[in-house]
Amino acid sequence: MTRQGNMQSPSAPVSAIAARRSHQKLAAASQAPTTDVDLTLNGEPPLKKPKTCSSKSSPRDNSEKRPFPQQAGNTDGKVDFSSPVICNRSHSNISHAQGTINEYQSDPSAEDDGVETEVTSDYEESDGPVSNTPTDFQNFLLAKNHIGNKNVVYRTDNAICIRLKLKMHLALIGQYDLWVKRGVVSVMGAKLQPSPHLYRVYAPSTHSLPVIKCVSGVDDYAEVEIRSCNNGLYRLKNVSNLYHRIWNSKEPVPGSVLQAGRPLSYSILHSSSDDPLKRHLRPLHLDKKWSLSIHTLSQRGAALRVLTCGPKGSGKSTFNKYLFNHLLSPPPLESSSLQYGQHGVVFLDLDPGQPEFSPIGQIYLAHLRTPLLGPPLSHPTLDSQTEGYIIRSHYIGASSPKDDPDHYIMATMDLMNRYHEFRQSYPQCPLIINYPGWIFGLGLEIVLSLVTSLGLTDVVYMSDKGPAEVVEPLTAAALEAGIRVTILPSQPTDFVTRSSAQLRSMQMLSYFHSTQRQGSNRIWSDLPLCRTRPVTVTYSGASQGVFGIMVTGSHHDPDMLRDLLNGAVVGVVAIENLDAIASVNNQDVPNDTDTAVNDRCDKISDAPDFDPDGDLPMGPEVALNQSQSPPSSPSSSSQLSPNGSQHPGITRTPRENLPYLFVGNGACAPLDPNLSHCLGQAIIRSVNPETQTLDLYTPISPSKIRDTLEQGNHIILVRGQVDNPNWAISEEYFSARSAQRRHRKMITQAKADGIVPDAAARREQDIVSERLRERVWRAGNVPWMRLDEGTGNTKEHGAKQMWRLRKKAYPADSGSGSDREW
């Protein structure tokens, strides 16, 4: 069954006038490169500037028009991510007959066979639109030196050892294990010494590629072995088109030192033109001012407590990653001195919209032990004593703290108190704080209060272009507190292949499909969530596993609670004391957000050693978990019934009997961060009133939940305002399509090898083909999936047709698409 979408090229002329304008633009562009290149080369080193490809193609070569569904055959096309909508269009007729399926490399034909459609989010992109991909492909230098056979020490079936000269670069795409055998190399800020340790590196095309650089060595040479690896992350493309075309290609790289035909999980590239998929690849290089600042900050050693802030997209996450990787660089084996890198680094991530080591919607305090070389989707959480672990986390329930800034400040202060406790055991651990891009208005007030109350040594602001209304008060507050301020230029990405919303979806998908066993690396499964066995928990009775359910944000009718929970992402929060639940009296008090936050800012700025609630001193002599808040008889745990269901803040819904934290006017006050912490997140598959149970999908280990309950804690499910898991709803469709493609390739390969099946084998193939067709039809012909035919400008929508999740907020006449279904 063929389903094809028509995609008009953004630059394709539709009339004589448009055609003439298109030719004029091309003529003007053909005259521009010489001047542009001269100007850019005078400004920065050639390695950091693009170089226009000598073999230009017409606009139609970059984005071919796709046939209508009734047309037969397929056409070649290129990828064009000109909007937040994913546009996977990389089909090739020839590639269907090329080789067997390889679980390591991406196959262009396997990622789009001319029938693939896009699943996009129905929420609006809050971080701005994605920059349009240029019509002409630009050749960008990824490494200064070309790697030839003279640089190869040896090869094996899945590895290659390369000798690098001093200041020589090596750029790769894919995922691999890096073993430094000789000399010292740097990658993503970490200086790696020779040791038996293997460092796992993730280099997808969604981010700038990490570059391996030789910084020192015997006779100015270093030797590194690069091994192929497979942990399942690559196979996530089978359940989401967001993961298509982000790893290395199956097609060989021209002039590569790697052996052709070997199934490797990486490719060595000299420039972006070497990429068979012709993606806009960029190397990960730092501005010189960034490098100097990282070197200066690292000299502070264990005394370092730095807060990084700045506008959105200014490079805060990249700077922080380089900084903590530099601090975590292992010392030489012959050195017996104890360095702060051996104690680790404490990382306080206050950005719930783009967290580095947790799913979306959380802020956390993490203890890092080794350099982590990859984007957030490669480490969606930390749970390893060797790499690092989460000390404490709080569920904000939104991608921005602006929805409940008072709760955000309370959670931040609790994490800082935990840091001071943790520092007593690890006094040599420096602290790095990542603040979100919310720097205006109330966000500025919050960051000013944090600067004056957290006992920092340094503040780094990631923009040398202001604005003045942010830089001036920030600098004044820091100088008044005796804190050094460093202002660095932002380093945004030139080309973006995934929007911020799509990166959030990729990180959430990676989180829910990953598992990490004790003492081993993280692995991923490409099995759709709907085909996995959910965790069943009871919410009533003597042995209830869920103590209560709350919904943050706007007021909701408890009768609609079941509809709000079905298919929603929830935070799994453990409350250490029932006083964490707001009492009835606290709910009745009017809560004006601005007044509450201003009062909170005044308290924490005037008294940094006080509890964020302002009720008790937080000195060393006070334990954080002690229940010393003002007595509140309704919240007292002594008045609970044996099954723990008689808390006055919990109301049972009339139909499903769900334990809802419903008080007064229907609002749910956030849990007290001093008495609660987040274990992780889950997706509610279904609410079963007949059995009084909930079916959940969660990567949280059963042992972690069991230990939490054995400690006397209670589990609260918090339904926040994070993006709906639309990626989970479409997984079965993409999985069915992937299975169908694999079956077709197997038959095609058998024919190419000259294998003639007998009658029984052909009958079996026909049965399997029919079952797969039925599976694809069932997965696509469901009420929540439809074919969306955009009617707007293709430069904005990126494609004429894509899969979109159906929601009532998008009526048929809203322009979001037609009502035609498969």
N, C-alpha and C positions, 0 to 999 in steps of 0.2 A: 504494500500500500504506500503510494508516494504522496507526500505532503510537502509541497514546495511553496516558498514565499517569494513574492516579487519584490526585489530590492532595487530601487532606482539609484543610480550613482549620483552623489551630491553634485558633481560637476558636469553631469551629462546634459548637453544642450537639448532643449525641447522645442526650440523654434529657430528660425534663421537669425533673429536678433541675438538670442542666447548663444547660438553657435559662434557668431562673430565676436561676441564679448569673450567667449571662452578662448578663441584663438588669440585675441589680443592679450589676455592674461598670460597665456602660455608664452607668447612672444616676449612679453615684458619679463617673465620669470627667467627665460633663457638668457637674458642679458644681465641679470642681477648677480649671479653667483660670484663672479670675479671680484667685484667690489666688496660684497659681503664677506667673503673669505678673508680678504686682506684686512678688513677692519677687525674681524674677530681674532685673527692670529696676533694682531698687535696688542690685544687686550689681555688674553690669557694663553696659557700653553695649549698647543694643538690638541693635547689629549682630552681636554675638557670641552672642546667646541665641536659642533657637528661639521661634517664635510659633505657637501652635496654629491650624490652619486653621479658618476659620469654617464651612466646609462639610464637616462630618464625614460619614463613611460608616460603614456597619455593618461588623462584622468580615467578613462574607461578601463585601462589596464589595471588600475588599482581597485576598482569596485565595479565588477561586472553586473549587468542587469540579470536578475534571476528570472527563470521562466515561471509562468503562471502554473497553478496546480494541474491544469489539464494538459500541459505540454509534456512531451516525453523527453527523456534524456536529461543530462545535467550539463552545467556550464562551469567553467573555471572561475574562481573569484578570489579576492583578497579580503583580509580582515579590515574592517573599518569600525573602530569604536569611537564614533563621533558624538556620542551622547552617553548618558548613564545607562542606556540600554545596551546589553551585550549583543554584538553582531558577529556571530560565528559563521563565516562563509568561506571555508577553505577546502572545497571539494575538488577532487581530481579523479577523472575516470580511470586513469592509468593505475592509480595506487590501489585499486581493488585487487589487482592480481600480483601485488608485490609482497612476497614472503608470508610467513606465518605471523600470527598475532604475537606481539612481544609485550610482556608485562612491564618492561622498563621504559621504552620510548613511546613518545606520542606519534600517532600516525595521522596525517592530515585527513585521509579518507575515513579513518575511524572516528574522527571527531565531528565530521559533518558530511553526511552522504547525500546532501542535496535535499533532504527532507527534514533536517533538524529545524526546530523553532526555538524561540527564546522564551525563557521564563524570567520575568522582571518583577520588581517589587512595586506595589501599588502606592507605597508611601512616597512622599516628595523628598528629594535630595536636599538635605539641610546644609551641606558643605559646598554648595555651588555646583554648576555644571562641569562636566568633563570637557577639557579642551579638545577641540576638533583635531582629528588626525590629519596631517598635511597630505595633500594630494600626491606630491612627489616623495618617493622614499629617499631618506637621507642616510648616507653611509656614515656611521659614527665609529671612531676608533675606540676599541675596548682595551687594548693592551699596546704598549709602546713597541714591543718586540714580537716578532713572529716566532712561534715555537716550531722548530724543525726537528728532523731526525737526529741532528747532532746534540740536541738537548735531552734526548730520551736515554735513560740509563738502562731500563729494561721494561718489558711488557709481559703481562700475564693475561689470562682469559678475562678477568674482570678488573684489572688495575693497570696503571702505568706509573713509572717513576720518572720524574722530570728534574733535570738539573737547571737551576736558575742562577744567573749571574746577579751581582749586586745591582739593586734598583730595577731589576727586571720584573715585568708584570705577567700574570697569568690569569686570564678571564675564562670562566666556565659558566654554563647554564645547565640546570638540572639539580640533582642532589647527589652527594658523594661524601665519603669519609676521607678526611685529610690526615695523613701521617707525616709528621716532620721528622726526617731521618738525620738531617745534617743542616747546620746553620740555623738562622732565625728568620722567620717569615711573619708578615703582618697580614691580617685579614679582618675587616670590620672593626678595626681599632685594637684587636688583640695581637700581642706579640707572642708567637708560639715558639717555644724552645724544643730542641730534640728530646723526645720521650716516647715511650711505648703507647701513649694515649692516642686514641683516634677521636678526631673532632668531626662531628656531623655538620655539614654545611648544606643549606637550602638556598638555591638561587633560581627562583621562578622569574618569569618575564614581567610579572605584575609589579616588581620592585627593581630598583637599580641593582645590577649584578655585583656581588662582592668580588674584589680583585685581590689575588694573592701576590704579595710583593716581597722580594728578598731584601732584608734590611741589614743582614750581616752573615758571615759564615767563614769557614776555613778556606783560605785563598779566595775570599770574596765569592764563594759559591754556596748555595743551599740545595738540598735535595728533598723533595716531597713525593710521597706516593699518594695517588688518588685512586680510591677504590669505589667501585660501583656498589650501590646499596639499594635495598628494597624494603620499605616498611609499610607499604600500602597507601601512602599519601598520594602517590601518582594516580592510583585507581579511583580516586574520588571524582574523576572526570566521568566515570560511569553513572554517577547519580546527580551530576550537576554540570550544566554547560559553563558555569562560571570557572570551572577548573580546566576547560579546554584550552589547548595551545599555550600553556604557561611553562611547560618543561621542555626538555630537549627533543628535537625531532628525530624520527627514525631515519630520515634521509641523511646520507653522509655529508660531512662538511668538506667543501673543496680544499684539498691540500692539507687535510688534518693528519696528525701523527697517529691518531687512533686507527686501529685495524678495522677495515670495512667488514660489515656483517657481524660484528661482535655486539651482543646485546648489553649495552652500557646505559647507565642512568644519568650520564652527563655528556656534554660535548664541549670541546675546547674551541673558542672563537677568538679571532684576531680583530675583527670588526663586525659591525651589525650586518654588513652585506654577506658575511659568511653564513648567516642564519638561513637555512632552507625555507623557513616560514616567513622571512622578510618582516620581522617584527621590529618595532622601534626600541631597540635595546640600548641601555645606557650603563656605563660603569659607575660604581659607587666610589666617588672621590670626594674628599673634604676640601672646603675652602681653607686657605692657609691660616686665616684668623681662627677658624675652628680648631685646627691642629695645635696652634699655640695655646689656645685657651684650655684644651684638654690636657696638654702637658703641664700647664700651670696649676690647674685644679688637682691633677694627680699628685703634685708635690705636697699637697696638704696632708696626704696620708690618711690616718685614722681620724683626724680632726675634721675632715671634710663633711660639711652638711650644706648641700647646694640645692637650690630650687630653680628649675628651668621653666620659663613661661614665655609666652609670645602668641602672635596671631595663629589662626588655623593655617596649616600647610606650610609653616615656616621651617620645619625640620627639627622640631623638638624631640620627637621619638628617635630620629637618626642620631642626633647629638648625644642623647642619653645612652643609646646603645653603644656608641663608640666609647663613651666615657666609662661605663661600667665594664665593658670588655677590656679596656686598657687597664683598669684597676684590677681586673681578675686575671691578667696575664700571668701565667705561672713563672716562678723564678727558675733560674738555671739549676739543674740537678746537683751541681757541685756546690751550690750555695747553701750554707747551713743556717743563715740568718732567717729569722721569722719575719715575714713581711705581711702587710695587711691583706695582700691578695690571697693568702692562705686562710685567713679568717672569713673571707667573702665580702660581699657588699650588700647593704640593705637598700632595697628599692621600694620607694613609696609612690605608687601610681595612683594619682588622683583624677585621671581622665577616664570616666566611665564610657565614653563614646569610642575611644580607640585604645583600649588597654593592651599592654604588651604580653601579659602572662595570665590572662583570665578571659572568660567570655564577656560579651558586651553587657554593660549595666552594673559592673562591680568596680569598687576601689579596694585596694589591698596593700598589704605590707609583705614583701617577699625577701627571702634570704637567698642570694645568688652565690654559687660556689665556683662555677666554671664559666668561661665565655660561651655565649649562646649565639650561634651564627646562622641566623635566618629570620624571616619576617614573622609577625605574630601568628599567622596561620600554621606555622611549623611547631609552635609551642603554645597552644591555646590555654594551657594551665601548667602548673609546676607541682610535681609530687615525687621528688627524688632527693634523697639525701646527698647524692653526689653532684647533681646539677643545681639543685635548689628546690625550695618549697615555699608555699604560702604560709606565712606566720599567722596572719589574721586577715579576714576579708569582710566587707560589708556590701550588701545588695542595695544599690541606689534605685534600680528599676527603671532607668532611663539613660539615654545616650548623652544627656546634658544635665548638670546639677541645677539648672535654673528652675526646674519644676518644684524643687523643695530644697532651697539653699540652707535652711536651718538644720535639717537633718544631715545635709552634706557636711556642714561644719562640725556637727557633733561626731559624725563618723570619722572625719579627718583628725580631730583631736584625740579620739580614742586610739586611732592607729599610731599617733605620735606618742601617746602614753605607753603603748605596747613597745614602741621602739626603745624608749628609755628603759623599760624593763628588760628587753632583749639585750641591750647594750651592757647590762651588768654581767651577762655571761660571755658576750663577745665585745670587749671594749675596743678592739682594733677595727671594727667595721665602720667604714664611711657610709654616709647616707646620701642618696640621690632622690630628689622629689620631682615628679613630672606633673605639671599643672596643665589643665585643659586650655584650649584656645578661647575660652570665655573671659575676655579681658576688659570688657566695657561695662559700665553701669555697676550693677550689683556684683558682677564677676570681679571687677577691679577692687571693690571694697573687700571682697573675700581674700583676694591675693594680698592686699595690703595688710589685712589682719594676720594672715599667716606669716608674712615677712617679719612682722614686729613681735610675733609670739612664739615662733618655733625654734628660736636659738640658732639661726642659720649662720654660716660663715660666708656664703657667696650666693648671689642671685645672678642668673644668666637670662637676659632678655634677647629673644631670637628675631630681632628686626632692627636694622639701623635706619629705617624710614619712619620711625614713630609708631603711632601718632603721639604728638606731644602731650595730649591729655591723659595718656597712659604712662609714658616714660617719665614725665616730670614728677608726678606723685609717687611713682614706684621708686625712683632714684632718691627722692627726699626721704621716704620712709626707711629705705635701706641705710642711707647714710646716718640717719638719726639713730638707728639701732646698731651702728658700727659694722655694717655688712658691706662687703665689697660687691660692686655691681659691674657686670661685664655685658656690653651690648655687642652682639654679633650680627652679621648680615644673614638674612634668611637664605635658604638654599632649596627652593621649590623644584619639583620635578617638571621637566619640559613636556613630556608626553605621558599621559595617564591612560592605561588600558582598562582600568577598573575604577569605578567611582567609589567614594567613601561608603555609600550604602552597600554596594556590591562587595567591598572588602569586609564589611561587617557580616554580611551573609556568609561569605567564605570562612570567616573565622568561627562563626557559630556552627556551621556545618562541620568544620574540622573538629570542633570541641565535642559534638555529640557523636561523631564517628570514631573517636580515638579512645584508646585504653592504654594504660601504662602499668605493667606489672612491676612488682618490687625488684629492684636490681637490674632492670632491663630497659631498653629504649622504648619510646612510645611507638605504637603501631596503630594503623587505621584500617577500617573495614569499609568496603564499598557496598555492603548489603543495605538496602533501603530500610529506614527505621520501621516502616510498616510491616516488614518481614522479620523483624526481630521480636523476641519475647519481652513484653513490657514488665515492669515491676509493679506488682499489685499491692496497694497499701489500704488499710481500713481507716475510715475517718469517724467511726463511732463505735461504741461498745467498750468493754473493759480493756481490750488490747488494741485500742486505736493507735495507728502509727502516725497520723497527722493530727496534731493538737488543734490547729486552727488554720483558716485561710483568710487572707486579707487582699484587698485591691487598693493600690495606691492611685493617686491622681484625683480625678473628678468623682463626684458622688454617684453611686450606682444603686439601683434597686436590687435588693437581695434576691428577688424573684428571677432576676436575669443572671445570677451568679453562675449557673451551669453553662449558659451560653458564653459567658466571659472566659470560662476556664477551658472549655473544649478546644484543643489544638493550640493553646497558649503556652508561652515560655514563662516559667515561674522560677523565682529564687527559692532555694531550699535553705531556710534559715533556722539555726538552732538557738533557742533562748535558754540562757543559763539560769535565769531566775524569772519567775512570773511577773516580777515588777517591771520587766521589759515591756510588757503590754500596758499601754496607757489606760489609766483608770477612767471611770465614768466622769469623775469630777474634772479631770484634765481635759476630757473631750468637750465638756460644756463651756470651757473658757474660750472666748473668741481668739482666733489665731490669725493675726494680720502678718503676712509674710515679711513685708518690709520692716515692720517694727520688731519682729522677732529676730530677724537677721541683724539689724542694727544693734539691738541689745546684746546679741551673742558676740558680735565683733568687738563691742566695747569691753565685754567681760574678758574675752581671751586676750585682747591686746593689753589690758590693764593688769591682768593676773594670769600669766601663762601657766602657773602651777595649780590652777583650779580645774575642777571637773567642768567639762563643757556645759553641763546643765546649770552650773553656778550654785549647786546646793552643798557641795562638800569639798574640802581641800584635797588636792591630788598630790600630796607630798610623798616621799619615799616610804613613810610609815603607814600609808593607807593602801590596802589591797584593792585592786580594781574590781574584783569580783564580789567584794563584800556588799551585802544589801544594806546600805546605810542611807538610802534615800528617805525622805519624810514618810512616816507611817501612813499606809493607805489600806484600810481594812478590806475594801473590795478586791484589791490585788494581792492580798495575802495568800500565800500558798497553803496555809494551814486551814483555810476554809474550803478547800477543794474536796469533792467527793472522791471515792476510791478510783473511779475511772478518769478523774481529771477533766471533767467536762462541765463543771459548774462555775467557771470563771465568769464574772459579771460582764466582761467585755466581749464574750462570745455569744452569738445568737445563732440558733439553728434555723436554716431556711425551711419553709413549711412543706415543700414538696420533696426535696432531696435529702433533707436533714443534714445539710453541710454545715460545719462549724465555722461561721462567718464572724470575723472581728468587726461587728457592726455596733456602733454606739451613737446614740443621739440622732443627728441629722443624716447619718449614713456614711460619714467619712471614716476612713481608717487612718489613725495616727501612726506614723512610723514607729517601729520598735526601737527601744533605747539601745544605741550602739554599744554602750558600756556593758550591757547585759545580754548581748546577742552577737552572733557572727554567722557569716554565710558559708555553707558547705559546698555550694555549687548551684547548678541550675538543672531544670528538668522541663520536659514537654508533657503536658497532660494529654494523653491520647483519648481518654473517655472518662466520664463520670457515670458510675453504675449505682443508681439508687436502690435497685433490687438487692444487691449484695452489700451496699454501703461501702463501696471501695472506689479507689482511683487507680487507673492504669497510667503509669509514668514511663517515659523514656529518659534515662539519665546516665551519664558516664561516671557518676559518683560511685566509688567502690562500696559494696555492701559492708565491708569491714569498717569503713569510716562511719557509716550511719549507725552500725551496731555499737561501735565504741561511744558515739555521741549519746545514744539512748542509755547505755549502761552507766554513763556519768550523771544521769538524772536530768539531762536536757530534754526539751520538748521541740518538736519539729513544726515550724510554721511555713506554709507555702505563700509566697508573696507574688501576686500578679501585678507587674509593673507596666511601664509604658514603652518597653522596648519593641523593636520591629517584630511583626508577626513572622513566624517561621514559614514563609512562602516556599523557601527552598525545600522544606521537608515534604510539602504537599506534592511537589512535582518530581520527587525522587523516583517514584515507581515508573513514571513515564520514561525518564532518561535511562533507567536501568533496563527496562524492556527494550528500548531502542538499541542499547549497547549489546544485549544478549542476541538480538536479531542480527546485528552487524557481525558479531563473532561467528554466528552460525553460517551466514552467507560467505564469510571469508574462508571458513573451513572447507566449504564445498568448492569454492573457487580455487583454493590452493590444491585441493585433491585433483581437480581437473588439470591444473597446470603441471602437476607432477605425473600426469598420465595414469592416475588410478581410476579404474572403471568400476564403480560399485555394482554389485549384483542386484537382483530384484528386491531381495529382502532389505538390503542397505538403502536402496532408493526409497522404498516404502517407509522406512524409519526416518529418512531425511524429510520426506514429505510430511510425515506426522509432526515432527519437531517444528518444521517451518510453519505449519498451520497453527500449532499451539502458540508459537511466538507471535504470529500475526494477531491472533485473538488477544494475547496479553497486551500488545501495543494498543489495540483498539479499545480494550477495557480501560487501560491507563489513560488514554486520551479522551475517551467519550464519557466524561464524568461531569457533574454539574459545576464543579469549581474550576474547570479548565475550559478555555475557549480560544479560538484563533482570533487574534486581535489584528485588524488591518488598519494601520495608522493612515490618517488622511492629511496629516500636516507635512511640513517640510522634512524631507528625509535626512537633511543635515542635523535636524534636531532629534528625530526619532531613531535614526540610524538604520531603520529597515522598515519595509512596508508591512511585514507580517511578523508577529512574534506571539509566543504564548504568554498570556497574562492571567493572573488569578482573578476570578470573578468576585467582585464585592458590590454590595448594594450602594456603596458610596459613589460608584461609577455607573450612572444610568446609560442606557443605550444611545441616547442622543447627546452625550457629553463630549463626543469626539474622541473618546478613548479607544473605540474600536467597534466592530460590528458584532451582531449577536449570532453570527453563524457558528455552529458547533460541528465538531467531528463526530 
